[in-house]
């Protein structure tokens, strides 16, 4: 069996500069190295699970995502046809042609933005922390989930604080948290419609977020179980979304919890410290 040995020492020289002896010590660190290797394997497995959950979720949303991409592309084509028509006039109506061309740019950028969001969530890469505007992530998820909400007659609104500082987080992991929480709210209102509200604020030196719905609410007798792996109230659910979301938040030094709304529905809350340090593996 191979062993890991850490050795440290220094030479002892005579007054004349000759080597007299070498003093040092050796420590068997095999157990510690094995534990580090096991933690690394666990991190990789947890990252793989998170990636599988994202890809599975996006697969379930394929129809609405395709519709969301098709809308701006169709609008861009219509504007392009209008531009050609205005240019074919005698004399050409340049003002209207320019306006149509500007719309092409707007619609094209919107389609590209949606595709970029999808690509980032599909991409499999190691966790990477960067300075992020979390309100920007919320806006990205609103764009991505607009089709899902519209199909279920759900109105999405925000109450975002404008003074939130940027923080060091993994952008894709945080996108996944908001996507999971917002999709849970949409699912809770799929048969009845309703309102989905996302809030952000700065309080007590932390960033605080909430995702509220006006749906069926949470089973109070199972409130402690909803964040457990493989627990789900959905017929097609994997039961991993909330467990992964909580672990992502906790790995960033925050907390995630849920509460029942007095008027019906549920709210998921989570906090992130301004000075984010990695306190635990991705999934606990």
N, C-alpha and C positions, 0 to 999 in steps of 0.2 A: 504493500500500500504506500503510495507516494505521500510525503509529508511536506508541509510548508514550514520553513525555518527562517526566522528573522535574526540576523547577526549584526551586532554593532561592536566596534572596538576602536582602539587607537594605538599607535606605536609608542614605545617608551625609548627615548634616545639618551645616550650618555652625554657628558659634558663635551666630549669630542665630536658629538653628532653621530655616533655609531648606534645602530639598532641593537638594543639590549633585550627587549621582549615586546610582545604584543599583548595588550590587555583588552579583553572583550567578553561578551556574553552572547549566548544563543538561546532563543526562545521558540518553543514549538507553537506556531500559530495556526496549525492545521484546522482546529475546531472553528476558529474565528473566520478563516478563509472559506471554509465549507458553508458557514452560516451566511457569509456575504454572497456566495454563489447561489445559495438557495433563495435569498432575498431577490437577487437579480432575476432568477428564473420566475419567481412569483410576480415581479413587476412586469416581465414580458408577457406572462399569461394574462395578467389583469389588463394590460394594454390591448392584447388581442381580443379579450372579451368586450372591451369598450368599443373597439373597431367593429366587431361583429354586430354589436347592438346598433351602432350608427348605420351600418350598411343595411341591416334588416329593416330598420325604421324607414330609411330612404326608399327601400324596395316597396314597402307598403304604401308609400306616398307617390309612387311612380306616376300614377294617372294625373294627380293634381299638379305635380311638378311639370309634367309634360305640357299641361294646359297653361301653367304660368309662363313657361318659356314661349309657347306658341303665340300667346296674346301680343307681346311686344314685337315679335317677328312679323306677325300679320299686319300690325299697325305700321311697321316700318315699310312693308311692301306697299301698303295703301298710300303712304306718304310719298314713296318713290314714284308710283304711278302718277300721283298728283303733280309732282315736280316735273316729270316729263311732259305732262299735259300743259302746264303753265309755260314751259319753255317752248312748246310747239306753237303757241299763239303768235300771231303776227300783228304788232311786234310782241316779243316774249314778255310775259309779266314776271319780271325779275324779283320783285318784292315777294310775291306769293311763292315763287319757286324757292327763294331763300328760306322762307318760313317752312315750307315742306321739307327742305333739306335739313333744317334744324331739328324737325321732329324725327327724321330718320336717325340722326345722331342720338337723340334722347332715347328712343325706343331700342336702338341697337345696344346702347350702354346698359339699359335696364336688363335686357336679355343676357348680356355678358356677365352682369353682376349676379344674376340668379345662378348661372352656370358655374361661376367661380365659387359661390357658396356651396353648391353641391359637390364640386370637385374637392374642396378643402375637407368636407366631411367624409368623403369616400377614401381620401388619401390615407395610407397607412404609414405613419412615421413616428419616431420616438417623441415623447413629450418634450415640448420646448417652451420655455417661459420667455415672454416679451412684454414690453409696456403696452397696455391695451386700454382703450376707451370702452368700458363695459356697456355704456349706453349705445355705442355703435354696434356692439354684438346683438343687443336687443333689437335694434332696427333691422339688422340683417335677418334675424329669425322671423320678424314680422313679415318681411318680404318673402321669405321662403315658405312660410306657412299660410300666406294669404289665401291661396287656393283651397286648402283644407278647411279653413274657417268659413269661406264663402259657401262652399258646398254644404256645410252644416248650418247655414243661416246664423253664423256667429259673428258678432261685431267685436273687433279687437281694438283696444285703446290703451294708451300709456299715460303714466304720470311720472315723468323722468326728471330727476333733479339735475339742474344745469351745472352744479358746482362739484360734480364728482371728479376726483383726481384719477389719472391713469394709474393702473397697478400692474405688477408683474404676475401674469397668469399665462396658462396655456390656452391660446385662443380657441382651438378646436375643442378642447375638453369643455370649456365654458359654453361654447355653442351647443354642445351636446346636452349640457344641463338645462339650458333654456329650452331647447327643442323638446326634451323629454317632458319637462314640466308643462310647457304650453300645449303639447299634444295630449297630455293627460287631461288638461282642462277642456280641450276641444272634444275629446272622446266622451267626457262626462256630460256634454251638452249636445251630442250628435243627434239625438232623437227629438230634442225640444228647442234647440237654438238657445241663444243667450248672449252674455257678455263675458269677454275675457279681458282682464285688466292686468297690465304689467307695471310695477312701480319700482323706482329706485330712489334711494336717499342716503345721505351721509349722517350718521348718528353715532355718538360715543366713540368716535375714532374708527368706525367701521363702515364699510359699504353694506347697505341692507337692500335686499330685493324681495319682491313678492309676486306671485302669479296667482290671481284669483279667478274663479269661475262661478257661474250661477247654476251649476248642474245638480246632479243627484246627491252630492255630498259624499262624505267618507263614512265607512262603517265604524262607528265609535268603539265598538267592542274589539275591532281589529286595528286600531290606530297605531299600536306599537309594531304591528306585523308588516305594514305596507312598505317599509324600507328593507325588508328581508329579501334575500335572493330567492327567486322563483315564486314569490307570492304575487298573485295578480287577481284582479277582479274582472279582467277582460277575457272574453272567450278566446281571442287570438293572441293574447299577451304572453310574452316570455317570462315576465316577472323579474327582469334584470334592470329595467330602466331606472327605477328609483334607487335601487341598491347601488348601481354605478354612479348615479348623480350624487348621492350622499358621499360616496367615497371620493369622488373628484373634489367636491367642496371641502371635505375634511383634509384632503391632501394639500389643499391651498390654505389651510389654517382656519377654515370657517366652519359653520354649522348649518344643517338643513333640517327643517321640521315642518309639520303640517298642522293645520287647525281647521275646525269646522266653522263656517260662517253662520251668524245668527239668523240671517234671512234665507239660508239655503246655499248650497254649494260649498266649496272648500278653497283654502288658500295655502299655498306652499311658500315658505319663507326660507331665505338663506342669507348668511352674512359672509363677507370676505374682509380680512384685515387689510389696511392700507399697505403695511409692510408685510408682504406675503413671503413666507418661508415654507419650504416643503417639510411638512411635519410627519407625513406618513406615506406609505405606498398608495398607488392610485386607487386600489380597491381593497378594503379591509375585510 
